[in-house]
Amino acid sequence: MIVYGTSVSPFVRKVLVALAEKGVAYEHRPVAPQAKDLEFRAASPTGKVPAIEDEGFRLADSSAILHYIEAVHPEPSLIPSGARDRARAVWFDEYADGECFPRMVVPFVERFLKPRLYKVAGDDALAQRTIDEGFPPLFDYLEGQIDGPYLVGGAFSIADIAVASPFHNLRLVKFAPDAERWPRLAAWVSATLERPSFVAAIAAAKA
């Protein structure tokens, strides 16, 4: 399997973590979003990352790819089998993509990508305002959902992968949830990002 996309992206990280959890061999091609690479664009017609090619089968979108990986490599399972747990796992995947990422990416862009990659000044005021006003509702909700080491069904799943992935981008700007205000969330984030699969995906970005 070929995985296209820079692993600094939390969406690419989701795929790399899932493959690591399942022990699936892959070739990583760290292309940027909207890259002109013809093979990448054949797999991702919108130019978004990640995308994959698996023996001629091409697919884009991290959530679609996770479901494909689960179907082709079902063990160990990352999608619960019970109706309610499965639905909640899908919900957390959607919540991470639609609610967490759009807010968490702001400090990352303004305090990491712009100054380090694009060599321009970021909008620090915007980053701080997002942290102060945009993060608390997300963190309050997640704090109330965590009652153990995993988000759903007592086992590591796509829910944990999806929600934890953008928290690493926050680590890159020296931010973590306040352990006094959100103790369960802070502990869960730390433990999840220290799993070997996340460590491997993060190392791929450094490489």
ROGU-269057 format. One line per 10 residues: their letters; for each residue x negated, y negated, z negated of N, C-alpha, C, CB. Coordinates in nm, 2 decimals. Glycine has a CB too. Layout:
BEGIN
a	X Y Z X Y Z X Y Z X Y Z ~ ...
END
This chain:
BEGIN
mivygtsvsp	-0.08 0.12 0.00 0.00 0.00 0.00 -0.09 -0.12 0.00 0.10 0.00 -0.12 ~ -0.05 -0.22 0.08 -0.12 -0.35 0.08 -0.03 -0.45 0.01 -0.15 -0.40 0.23 ~ -0.08 -0.53 -0.08 -0.01 -0.64 -0.15 -0.07 -0.77 -0.11 -0.02 -0.62 -0.30 ~ 0.01 -0.85 -0.05 -0.03 -0.99 0.00 0.01 -1.09 -0.11 0.03 -1.02 0.13 ~ -0.08 -1.18 -0.13 -0.05 -1.29 -0.22 -0.15 -1.32 -0.33 0.09 -1.27 -0.28 ~ -0.18 -1.44 -0.36 -0.27 -1.47 -0.47 -0.21 -1.43 -0.60 -0.30 -1.62 -0.46 ~ -0.29 -1.37 -0.68 -0.24 -1.32 -0.81 -0.23 -1.42 -0.91 -0.33 -1.20 -0.86 ~ -0.27 -1.55 -0.88 -0.24 -1.66 -0.97 -0.09 -1.69 -0.98 -0.32 -1.79 -0.93 ~ -0.02 -1.64 -0.88 0.13 -1.65 -0.87 0.19 -1.55 -0.97 0.18 -1.62 -0.73 ~ 0.28 -1.59 -1.05 0.35 -1.49 -1.14 0.43 -1.39 -1.07 0.43 -1.57 -1.24
fvrkvlvala	0.48 -1.43 -0.95 0.55 -1.33 -0.87 0.47 -1.22 -0.81 0.62 -1.40 -0.75 ~ 0.35 -1.25 -0.77 0.25 -1.15 -0.73 0.21 -1.07 -0.85 0.13 -1.22 -0.66 ~ 0.19 -1.14 -0.96 0.15 -1.07 -1.08 0.25 -0.96 -1.12 0.13 -1.17 -1.20 ~ 0.38 -0.99 -1.10 0.48 -0.89 -1.13 0.45 -0.76 -1.06 0.62 -0.94 -1.09 ~ 0.42 -0.77 -0.93 0.40 -0.65 -0.85 0.27 -0.58 -0.89 0.39 -0.69 -0.70 ~ 0.16 -0.65 -0.91 0.04 -0.59 -0.95 0.05 -0.52 -1.09 -0.07 -0.69 -0.96 ~ 0.13 -0.58 -1.18 0.15 -0.51 -1.31 0.23 -0.38 -1.29 0.22 -0.61 -1.41 ~ 0.33 -0.39 -1.21 0.41 -0.27 -1.19 0.33 -0.15 -1.13 0.53 -0.30 -1.10 ~ 0.25 -0.19 -1.03 0.16 -0.08 -0.97 0.06 -0.03 -1.07 0.09 -0.14 -0.85 ~ 0.01 -0.11 -1.15 -0.09 -0.07 -1.25 -0.02 0.02 -1.35 -0.15 -0.19 -1.32
ekgvayehrp	0.10 -0.01 -1.40 0.18 0.07 -1.49 0.20 0.21 -1.43 0.31 0.00 -1.53 ~ 0.22 0.22 -1.30 0.25 0.35 -1.24 0.13 0.42 -1.19 0.35 0.32 -1.13 ~ 0.02 0.35 -1.19 -0.10 0.42 -1.14 -0.11 0.43 -0.99 -0.12 0.55 -1.21 ~ -0.05 0.34 -0.92 -0.04 0.34 -0.78 -0.16 0.27 -0.72 0.09 0.29 -0.72 ~ -0.23 0.33 -0.63 -0.35 0.27 -0.56 -0.29 0.17 -0.46 -0.44 0.37 -0.49 ~ -0.36 0.05 -0.45 -0.32 -0.05 -0.35 -0.44 -0.13 -0.31 -0.21 -0.14 -0.41 ~ -0.42 -0.20 -0.20 -0.52 -0.30 -0.15 -0.46 -0.43 -0.17 -0.56 -0.27 0.00 ~ -0.54 -0.52 -0.23 -0.49 -0.65 -0.26 -0.55 -0.75 -0.16 -0.51 -0.69 -0.41 ~ -0.46 -0.83 -0.09 -0.51 -0.93 0.00 -0.46 -1.06 -0.06 -0.46 -0.91 0.15 ~ -0.54 -1.14 -0.13 -0.50 -1.26 -0.20 -0.47 -1.38 -0.11 -0.59 -1.29 -0.30
vapqakdlef	-0.38 -1.38 -0.02 -0.35 -1.49 0.07 -0.26 -1.59 -0.01 -0.27 -1.44 0.19 ~ -0.27 -1.72 0.04 -0.19 -1.82 -0.02 -0.05 -1.83 0.04 -0.26 -1.96 -0.01 ~ 0.04 -1.88 -0.03 0.18 -1.90 0.03 0.16 -1.98 0.16 0.27 -1.98 -0.07 ~ 0.24 -1.94 0.26 0.25 -2.01 0.39 0.12 -1.99 0.47 0.27 -2.16 0.37 ~ 0.03 -1.89 0.43 -0.09 -1.86 0.51 -0.05 -1.82 0.65 -0.17 -1.76 0.44 ~ -0.14 -1.85 0.74 -0.11 -1.81 0.88 -0.14 -1.67 0.92 -0.18 -1.91 0.97 ~ -0.20 -1.60 0.83 -0.23 -1.46 0.85 -0.12 -1.38 0.91 -0.28 -1.39 0.72 ~ -0.14 -1.33 1.03 -0.03 -1.27 1.11 0.03 -1.14 1.04 -0.08 -1.23 1.25 ~ -0.06 -1.06 0.98 0.00 -0.94 0.91 0.08 -0.98 0.79 -0.12 -0.85 0.87 ~ 0.03 -1.08 0.72 0.11 -1.13 0.60 0.24 -1.19 0.65 0.03 -1.24 0.53
raasptgkvp	0.25 -1.27 0.75 0.37 -1.33 0.80 0.47 -1.23 0.86 0.34 -1.44 0.90 ~ 0.41 -1.12 0.91 0.50 -1.01 0.96 0.57 -0.94 0.84 0.42 -0.90 1.03 ~ 0.51 -0.94 0.72 0.57 -0.88 0.60 0.65 -0.99 0.53 0.46 -0.83 0.51 ~ 0.62 -1.12 0.54 0.69 -1.22 0.47 0.73 -1.33 0.57 0.61 -1.28 0.36 ~ 0.84 -1.32 0.64 0.88 -1.42 0.74 0.90 -1.56 0.69 1.01 -1.37 0.81 ~ 0.93 -1.57 0.56 0.94 -1.70 0.50 0.81 -1.76 0.45 1.03 -1.70 0.38 ~ 0.70 -1.68 0.45 0.57 -1.73 0.41 0.55 -1.73 0.26 0.55 -1.86 0.46 ~ 0.65 -1.68 0.19 0.64 -1.67 0.04 0.56 -1.55 0.00 0.78 -1.68 -0.03 ~ 0.50 -1.56 -0.12 0.43 -1.44 -0.18 0.51 -1.39 -0.30 0.29 -1.48 -0.22 ~ 0.51 -1.26 -0.33 0.43 -1.16 -0.26 0.50 -1.10 -0.14 0.39 -1.05 -0.36
aiedegfrla	0.42 -1.01 -0.07 0.48 -0.93 0.03 0.40 -0.80 0.03 0.48 -0.99 0.17 ~ 0.45 -0.69 0.08 0.38 -0.57 0.09 0.39 -0.50 0.22 0.43 -0.47 -0.02 ~ 0.30 -0.41 0.25 0.31 -0.32 0.37 0.28 -0.18 0.31 0.22 -0.36 0.49 ~ 0.36 -0.09 0.33 0.34 0.05 0.28 0.37 0.14 0.40 0.43 0.08 0.16 ~ 0.27 0.19 0.46 0.28 0.29 0.57 0.38 0.23 0.68 0.32 0.42 0.52 ~ 0.36 0.11 0.71 0.44 0.05 0.82 0.57 -0.02 0.77 0.48 0.15 0.92 ~ 0.60 0.00 0.64 0.72 -0.06 0.59 0.68 -0.19 0.53 0.79 0.03 0.48 ~ 0.75 -0.30 0.57 0.71 -0.43 0.52 0.83 -0.49 0.44 0.68 -0.53 0.64 ~ 0.79 -0.56 0.33 0.89 -0.62 0.24 0.84 -0.74 0.17 0.95 -0.51 0.14 ~ 0.92 -0.84 0.15 0.89 -0.96 0.07 0.98 -0.97 -0.05 0.89 -1.09 0.15
dssailhyie	0.95 -1.06 -0.14 1.03 -1.09 -0.26 0.99 -0.99 -0.37 1.18 -1.08 -0.23 ~ 0.94 -1.05 -0.48 0.89 -0.97 -0.59 1.00 -0.87 -0.65 0.84 -1.06 -0.71 ~ 1.12 -0.92 -0.66 1.22 -0.83 -0.72 1.26 -0.72 -0.63 1.35 -0.91 -0.75 ~ 1.27 -0.74 -0.50 1.30 -0.64 -0.40 1.18 -0.54 -0.40 1.32 -0.70 -0.26 ~ 1.06 -0.59 -0.41 0.94 -0.50 -0.41 0.94 -0.41 -0.54 0.81 -0.58 -0.40 ~ 0.98 -0.47 -0.65 0.98 -0.39 -0.78 1.08 -0.27 -0.76 1.01 -0.48 -0.90 ~ 1.19 -0.30 -0.70 1.29 -0.19 -0.69 1.24 -0.09 -0.59 1.43 -0.25 -0.64 ~ 1.17 -0.13 -0.49 1.11 -0.04 -0.39 1.01 0.05 -0.46 1.05 -0.11 -0.27 ~ 0.92 -0.01 -0.53 0.82 0.07 -0.60 0.88 0.17 -0.70 0.72 -0.03 -0.68 ~ 0.98 0.13 -0.77 1.05 0.22 -0.86 1.11 0.34 -0.79 1.16 0.14 -0.94
avhpepslip	1.17 0.31 -0.67 1.23 0.42 -0.60 1.13 0.52 -0.54 1.31 0.37 -0.48 ~ 1.01 0.47 -0.49 0.91 0.55 -0.43 0.82 0.62 -0.54 0.82 0.47 -0.34 ~ 0.80 0.55 -0.65 0.72 0.60 -0.76 0.79 0.59 -0.89 0.58 0.52 -0.77 ~ 0.89 0.68 -0.91 0.98 0.67 -1.03 0.92 0.69 -1.16 1.09 0.76 -1.01 ~ 0.80 0.74 -1.18 0.74 0.76 -1.31 0.61 0.69 -1.32 0.72 0.91 -1.33 ~ 0.59 0.63 -1.44 0.69 0.61 -1.55 0.79 0.50 -1.51 0.62 0.56 -1.68 ~ 0.92 0.52 -1.55 1.02 0.43 -1.51 1.01 0.29 -1.57 1.16 0.49 -1.56 ~ 1.03 0.19 -1.48 1.03 0.05 -1.52 1.17 -0.01 -1.51 0.93 -0.02 -1.44 ~ 1.26 0.07 -1.47 1.40 0.02 -1.46 1.49 0.12 -1.54 1.45 0.01 -1.31 ~ 1.55 0.08 -1.65 1.63 0.17 -1.73 1.74 0.24 -1.65 1.69 0.09 -1.85
sgardrarav	1.77 0.36 -1.70 1.88 0.44 -1.63 2.02 0.41 -1.68 1.85 0.58 -1.64 ~ 2.03 0.37 -1.80 2.16 0.34 -1.86 2.22 0.21 -1.79 2.16 0.32 -2.01 ~ 2.35 0.21 -1.77 2.42 0.10 -1.70 2.39 -0.03 -1.77 2.57 0.13 -1.69 ~ 2.41 -0.04 -1.90 2.39 -0.17 -1.97 2.25 -0.21 -1.97 2.45 -0.16 -2.11 ~ 2.16 -0.12 -2.00 2.02 -0.16 -2.01 1.96 -0.19 -1.87 1.93 -0.04 -2.06 ~ 2.01 -0.12 -1.77 1.97 -0.15 -1.63 2.02 -0.29 -1.59 2.02 -0.05 -1.53 ~ 2.14 -0.32 -1.62 2.20 -0.45 -1.59 2.12 -0.56 -1.66 2.34 -0.46 -1.63 ~ 2.08 -0.54 -1.79 2.01 -0.64 -1.87 1.87 -0.66 -1.81 2.01 -0.60 -2.01 ~ 1.81 -0.55 -1.77 1.67 -0.56 -1.71 1.68 -0.65 -1.58 1.62 -0.42 -1.68 ~ 1.78 -0.62 -1.50 1.79 -0.70 -1.38 1.82 -0.85 -1.41 1.91 -0.65 -1.29
wfdeyadgec	1.90 -0.87 -1.52 1.93 -1.01 -1.56 1.81 -1.08 -1.61 2.04 -1.00 -1.68 ~ 1.72 -1.01 -1.69 1.60 -1.08 -1.73 1.51 -1.11 -1.61 1.53 -0.99 -1.83 ~ 1.50 -1.02 -1.51 1.42 -1.05 -1.39 1.47 -1.17 -1.33 1.43 -0.93 -1.30 ~ 1.61 -1.19 -1.31 1.66 -1.31 -1.25 1.64 -1.43 -1.34 1.81 -1.28 -1.23 ~ 1.66 -1.41 -1.47 1.64 -1.53 -1.56 1.49 -1.58 -1.55 1.67 -1.48 -1.71 ~ 1.40 -1.49 -1.54 1.26 -1.53 -1.53 1.23 -1.61 -1.40 1.17 -1.41 -1.54 ~ 1.29 -1.55 -1.29 1.26 -1.61 -1.16 1.34 -1.75 -1.15 1.30 -1.52 -1.05 ~ 1.46 -1.75 -1.20 1.55 -1.87 -1.17 1.54 -1.97 -1.28 1.68 -1.82 -1.15 ~ 1.51 -1.94 -1.40 1.51 -2.03 -1.51 1.38 -2.06 -1.57 1.61 -1.98 -1.62 ~ 1.30 -1.95 -1.60 1.17 -1.97 -1.66 1.07 -2.03 -1.56 1.12 -1.84 -1.72
fprmvvpfve	1.05 -1.97 -1.45 0.95 -2.01 -1.36 0.96 -2.16 -1.31 0.95 -1.93 -1.23 ~ 1.08 -2.21 -1.27 1.09 -2.35 -1.23 1.04 -2.45 -1.33 1.23 -2.38 -1.19 ~ 1.06 -2.42 -1.46 1.01 -2.51 -1.56 0.87 -2.48 -1.60 1.10 -2.50 -1.68 ~ 0.83 -2.36 -1.62 0.69 -2.32 -1.66 0.59 -2.36 -1.56 0.68 -2.18 -1.69 ~ 0.63 -2.36 -1.43 0.53 -2.39 -1.33 0.49 -2.54 -1.33 0.59 -2.36 -1.19 ~ 0.57 -2.63 -1.39 0.54 -2.77 -1.38 0.41 -2.80 -1.45 0.65 -2.85 -1.45 ~ 0.39 -2.76 -1.58 0.26 -2.79 -1.64 0.14 -2.72 -1.57 0.26 -2.75 -1.79 ~ 0.17 -2.61 -1.52 0.06 -2.53 -1.45 0.02 -2.61 -1.32 0.11 -2.39 -1.41 ~ 0.11 -2.66 -1.25 0.08 -2.74 -1.13 0.01 -2.87 -1.16 0.21 -2.77 -1.05 ~ 0.07 -2.94 -1.26 0.02 -3.07 -1.29 -0.12 -3.07 -1.37 0.12 -3.15 -1.38
rflkprlykv	-0.14 -2.97 -1.45 -0.26 -2.96 -1.53 -0.37 -2.86 -1.49 -0.22 -2.93 -1.68 ~ -0.33 -2.78 -1.39 -0.43 -2.68 -1.34 -0.45 -2.69 -1.19 -0.38 -2.54 -1.38 ~ -0.34 -2.66 -1.12 -0.35 -2.66 -0.97 -0.40 -2.79 -0.91 -0.22 -2.62 -0.91 ~ -0.34 -2.90 -0.95 -0.37 -3.02 -0.88 -0.52 -3.07 -0.91 -0.28 -3.13 -0.93 ~ -0.56 -3.07 -1.04 -0.70 -3.11 -1.06 -0.80 -3.01 -1.02 -0.71 -3.14 -1.21 ~ -0.77 -2.88 -1.03 -0.88 -2.78 -1.01 -0.88 -2.74 -0.86 -0.85 -2.66 -1.10 ~ -0.76 -2.72 -0.80 -0.76 -2.67 -0.66 -0.75 -2.78 -0.56 -0.64 -2.57 -0.65 ~ -0.66 -2.88 -0.59 -0.64 -2.98 -0.49 -0.72 -3.11 -0.51 -0.50 -3.02 -0.49 ~ -0.79 -3.11 -0.63 -0.88 -3.22 -0.66 -0.81 -3.36 -0.66 -1.00 -3.23 -0.56 ~ -0.69 -3.35 -0.72 -0.61 -3.48 -0.74 -0.56 -3.48 -0.88 -0.50 -3.49 -0.63
agddalaqrt	-0.53 -3.60 -0.92 -0.48 -3.61 -1.06 -0.34 -3.56 -1.07 -0.48 -3.76 -1.11 ~ -0.31 -3.48 -1.17 -0.17 -3.43 -1.20 -0.09 -3.54 -1.28 -0.18 -3.30 -1.27 ~ 0.03 -3.51 -1.28 0.12 -3.60 -1.36 0.14 -3.54 -1.50 0.26 -3.61 -1.29 ~ 0.05 -3.58 -1.59 0.05 -3.53 -1.72 0.18 -3.56 -1.80 -0.07 -3.58 -1.80 ~ 0.23 -3.68 -1.77 0.36 -3.72 -1.84 0.47 -3.62 -1.80 0.39 -3.86 -1.81 ~ 0.48 -3.59 -1.68 0.58 -3.49 -1.63 0.56 -3.36 -1.70 0.58 -3.48 -1.48 ~ 0.43 -3.31 -1.70 0.41 -3.19 -1.77 0.45 -3.18 -1.91 0.26 -3.15 -1.76 ~ 0.42 -3.29 -1.99 0.45 -3.29 -2.13 0.60 -3.31 -2.15 0.38 -3.41 -2.19 ~ 0.67 -3.38 -2.06 0.81 -3.40 -2.07 0.88 -3.26 -2.05 0.87 -3.50 -1.98 ~ 0.83 -3.19 -1.96 0.89 -3.05 -1.93 0.87 -2.96 -2.05 0.82 -2.99 -1.80
idegfpplfd	0.75 -2.97 -2.11 0.72 -2.89 -2.23 0.82 -2.93 -2.34 0.58 -2.90 -2.27 ~ 0.83 -3.06 -2.36 0.91 -3.10 -2.48 1.06 -3.08 -2.46 0.88 -3.25 -2.50 ~ 1.11 -3.10 -2.34 1.25 -3.10 -2.31 1.30 -2.97 -2.24 1.29 -3.22 -2.23 ~ 1.22 -2.92 -2.15 1.26 -2.80 -2.07 1.23 -2.67 -2.14 1.19 -2.81 -1.94 ~ 1.12 -2.66 -2.21 1.09 -2.53 -2.27 1.18 -2.49 -2.39 0.95 -2.54 -2.32 ~ 1.21 -2.57 -2.48 1.29 -2.53 -2.60 1.41 -2.44 -2.57 1.32 -2.64 -2.69 ~ 1.50 -2.48 -2.48 1.62 -2.40 -2.45 1.58 -2.26 -2.40 1.71 -2.46 -2.35 ~ 1.47 -2.25 -2.32 1.43 -2.12 -2.28 1.38 -2.03 -2.40 1.32 -2.13 -2.17 ~ 1.29 -2.10 -2.48 1.23 -2.02 -2.59 1.33 -1.99 -2.70 1.12 -2.11 -2.65 ~ 1.43 -2.08 -2.72 1.53 -2.05 -2.82 1.61 -1.92 -2.77 1.63 -2.17 -2.84
ylegqidgpy	1.64 -1.92 -2.65 1.72 -1.80 -2.60 1.64 -1.67 -2.61 1.76 -1.82 -2.45 ~ 1.51 -1.68 -2.56 1.43 -1.56 -2.57 1.41 -1.51 -2.71 1.30 -1.58 -2.50 ~ 1.38 -1.61 -2.80 1.36 -1.57 -2.94 1.48 -1.50 -3.00 1.34 -1.70 -3.03 ~ 1.60 -1.53 -2.95 1.72 -1.46 -3.00 1.74 -1.33 -2.94 1.84 -1.55 -2.98 ~ 1.67 -1.30 -2.83 1.69 -1.17 -2.76 1.59 -1.07 -2.80 1.68 -1.20 -2.61 ~ 1.48 -1.11 -2.86 1.37 -1.02 -2.89 1.39 -0.96 -3.03 1.24 -1.09 -2.89 ~ 1.40 -0.82 -3.04 1.42 -0.76 -3.16 1.32 -0.64 -3.18 1.56 -0.71 -3.19 ~ 1.22 -0.64 -3.10 1.12 -0.53 -3.10 1.01 -0.56 -3.00 1.19 -0.40 -3.07 ~ 0.93 -0.46 -2.96 0.82 -0.48 -2.87 0.86 -0.50 -2.73 0.73 -0.37 -2.88 ~ 0.99 -0.46 -2.69 1.03 -0.47 -2.55 1.17 -0.54 -2.55 1.04 -0.33 -2.49
lvggafsiad	1.19 -0.60 -2.43 1.32 -0.68 -2.42 1.44 -0.59 -2.40 1.31 -0.77 -2.30 ~ 1.43 -0.47 -2.34 1.55 -0.39 -2.31 1.52 -0.25 -2.33 1.58 -0.41 -2.16 ~ 1.62 -0.18 -2.40 1.62 -0.04 -2.41 1.51 0.03 -2.48 1.63 0.02 -2.28 ~ 1.43 -0.04 -2.56 1.32 0.02 -2.63 1.20 0.07 -2.55 1.38 0.13 -2.71 ~ 1.19 0.02 -2.43 1.08 0.07 -2.34 1.04 -0.05 -2.25 1.12 0.19 -2.26 ~ 0.91 -0.05 -2.21 0.86 -0.15 -2.12 0.93 -0.14 -1.99 0.70 -0.13 -2.11 ~ 0.96 -0.25 -1.93 1.04 -0.25 -1.81 1.02 -0.38 -1.73 1.19 -0.24 -1.84 ~ 1.09 -0.38 -1.62 1.08 -0.50 -1.53 1.12 -0.63 -1.60 1.16 -0.48 -1.40 ~ 1.20 -0.61 -1.71 1.23 -0.73 -1.79 1.11 -0.79 -1.85 1.34 -0.69 -1.89 ~ 1.03 -0.71 -1.91 0.91 -0.76 -1.98 0.81 -0.81 -1.88 0.84 -0.64 -2.06
iavaspfhnl	0.80 -0.74 -1.76 0.70 -0.79 -1.66 0.74 -0.92 -1.61 0.70 -0.69 -1.54 ~ 0.87 -0.94 -1.57 0.91 -1.07 -1.51 0.91 -1.18 -1.61 1.05 -1.05 -1.46 ~ 0.95 -1.16 -1.73 0.95 -1.28 -1.83 0.81 -1.31 -1.87 1.04 -1.24 -1.95 ~ 0.73 -1.21 -1.89 0.59 -1.24 -1.94 0.50 -1.31 -1.84 0.53 -1.12 -2.00 ~ 0.52 -1.27 -1.71 0.43 -1.32 -1.61 0.40 -1.47 -1.61 0.48 -1.27 -1.47 ~ 0.50 -1.55 -1.61 0.47 -1.70 -1.61 0.40 -1.75 -1.73 0.59 -1.78 -1.58 ~ 0.41 -1.67 -1.84 0.34 -1.72 -1.97 0.19 -1.72 -1.95 0.38 -1.63 -2.08 ~ 0.14 -1.63 -1.86 0.00 -1.64 -1.84 -0.04 -1.77 -1.77 -0.05 -1.52 -1.76 ~ 0.04 -1.82 -1.68 0.01 -1.95 -1.62 0.00 -2.06 -1.72 0.11 -1.98 -1.51 ~ 0.09 -2.05 -1.83 0.08 -2.14 -1.94 -0.05 -2.13 -2.02 0.20 -2.13 -2.03
rlvkfapdae	-0.10 -2.01 -2.03 -0.22 -1.99 -2.10 -0.34 -2.06 -2.03 -0.25 -1.84 -2.11 ~ -0.33 -2.07 -1.90 -0.43 -2.14 -1.82 -0.44 -2.29 -1.85 -0.41 -2.11 -1.67 ~ -0.33 -2.34 -1.90 -0.33 -2.48 -1.94 -0.33 -2.50 -2.09 -0.20 -2.56 -1.88 ~ -0.37 -2.39 -2.16 -0.39 -2.39 -2.30 -0.26 -2.41 -2.38 -0.49 -2.50 -2.34 ~ -0.16 -2.35 -2.33 -0.03 -2.36 -2.40 0.03 -2.23 -2.43 0.08 -2.44 -2.31 ~ 0.08 -2.21 -2.55 0.15 -2.09 -2.60 0.27 -2.13 -2.68 0.05 -2.00 -2.67 ~ 0.37 -2.05 -2.69 0.48 -2.08 -2.78 0.44 -2.10 -2.92 0.59 -1.97 -2.77 ~ 0.50 -2.20 -2.99 0.47 -2.22 -3.13 0.51 -2.10 -3.22 0.54 -2.35 -3.18 ~ 0.41 -2.04 -3.28 0.45 -1.92 -3.35 0.53 -1.94 -3.48 0.32 -1.85 -3.39 ~ 0.53 -2.07 -3.53 0.61 -2.10 -3.64 0.76 -2.12 -3.60 0.56 -2.22 -3.72
rwprlaawvs	0.78 -2.18 -3.49 0.91 -2.21 -3.44 0.97 -2.09 -3.37 0.91 -2.33 -3.35 ~ 0.89 -2.01 -3.29 0.94 -1.90 -3.22 0.85 -1.78 -3.25 0.94 -1.93 -3.06 ~ 0.85 -1.72 -3.37 0.76 -1.62 -3.41 0.77 -1.49 -3.33 0.78 -1.59 -3.55 ~ 0.90 -1.45 -3.30 0.92 -1.32 -3.22 0.87 -1.34 -3.08 1.06 -1.28 -3.23 ~ 0.90 -1.45 -3.02 0.86 -1.48 -2.88 0.71 -1.48 -2.87 0.92 -1.61 -2.83 ~ 0.64 -1.56 -2.97 0.50 -1.57 -2.96 0.43 -1.44 -2.97 0.45 -1.66 -3.07 ~ 0.48 -1.35 -3.06 0.42 -1.22 -3.08 0.44 -1.13 -2.96 0.48 -1.15 -3.21 ~ 0.56 -1.14 -2.90 0.59 -1.06 -2.79 0.51 -1.10 -2.67 0.74 -1.07 -2.75 ~ 0.49 -1.23 -2.64 0.41 -1.28 -2.53 0.27 -1.23 -2.55 0.42 -1.43 -2.53 ~ 0.21 -1.24 -2.67 0.07 -1.20 -2.69 0.06 -1.06 -2.67 0.03 -1.24 -2.83
atlerpsfva	0.14 -0.97 -2.72 0.13 -0.83 -2.71 0.15 -0.78 -2.56 0.23 -0.76 -2.80 ~ 0.25 -0.85 -2.49 0.27 -0.80 -2.35 0.16 -0.84 -2.26 0.40 -0.87 -2.31 ~ 0.11 -0.96 -2.28 0.00 -1.00 -2.19 -0.13 -0.93 -2.22 -0.03 -1.15 -2.20 ~ -0.14 -0.86 -2.33 -0.26 -0.78 -2.36 -0.25 -0.64 -2.32 -0.28 -0.79 -2.51 ~ -0.14 -0.60 -2.26 -0.12 -0.46 -2.20 -0.23 -0.44 -2.09 0.02 -0.44 -2.15 ~ -0.29 -0.32 -2.08 -0.39 -0.30 -1.98 -0.34 -0.34 -1.83 -0.43 -0.16 -1.97 ~ -0.21 -0.32 -1.80 -0.17 -0.36 -1.67 -0.17 -0.51 -1.65 -0.02 -0.31 -1.65 ~ -0.14 -0.59 -1.75 -0.15 -0.73 -1.73 -0.29 -0.78 -1.73 -0.07 -0.80 -1.85 ~ -0.38 -0.71 -1.81 -0.52 -0.75 -1.81 -0.58 -0.72 -1.67 -0.59 -0.67 -1.92 ~ -0.54 -0.61 -1.61 -0.59 -0.58 -1.48 -0.54 -0.68 -1.37 -0.55 -0.44 -1.43
aiaaaka	-0.42 -0.72 -1.38 -0.36 -0.82 -1.29 -0.43 -0.96 -1.30 -0.21 -0.83 -1.30 ~ -0.45 -0.99 -1.43 -0.52 -1.12 -1.46 -0.66 -1.12 -1.41 -0.51 -1.15 -1.61 ~ -0.73 -1.00 -1.42 -0.86 -0.99 -1.37 -0.87 -1.01 -1.22 -0.92 -0.86 -1.42 ~ -0.77 -0.96 -1.15 -0.76 -0.97 -1.01 -0.76 -1.12 -0.97 -0.64 -0.90 -0.95 ~ -0.69 -1.20 -1.05 -0.69 -1.34 -1.01 -0.82 -1.41 -1.04 -0.58 -1.41 -1.10 ~ -0.90 -1.37 -1.14 -1.03 -1.42 -1.17 -1.13 -1.38 -1.06 -1.08 -1.38 -1.30 ~ -1.11 -1.26 -1.01 -1.20 -1.21 -0.90 -1.18 -1.29 -0.77 -1.18 -1.06 -0.87
END
